[in-house]
Amino acid sequence: MVSRKILASKIPDGAKLLVAEIGSVCRHEGGVCNKTNAYFMTVFQKPERTIIRYIKQLADKGFISVEMDRKGPYTSERRMWVLGASADLIATYPNKVKLRLENVS
């Protein structure tokens, strides 16, 4: 089961919550999440470097895909999607996934 894969992965609990939030945003905003680091910093009360690390870990483990448009040295837009079976699980059981992830100790 994908939720077990997410929960059993060696990523921080905050990253596990972040994948659920990205999935939620995708469901409500046309299938893509383009929220900024500042948005996630506010939601999770974490510093920017932590949010960046979570996103990288989720992408490296194959839970999300990240696409960035760059203008010079700066990122002008970032788009994220929850991948594969993780996306199917979050779309099918959003409340269960959120509850399971919120109860991670």
ABEGO torsion letter per residue (X at the ends): XAAAAAAABBBBAAAAAAAAAAAAAAAAAGGBBABBAAAAAAAAGBBAAAAAAAAAAAAAAGABBBBBBBBEABBABBBBBBBEAAAAAAAABAAAAAAAAAABX
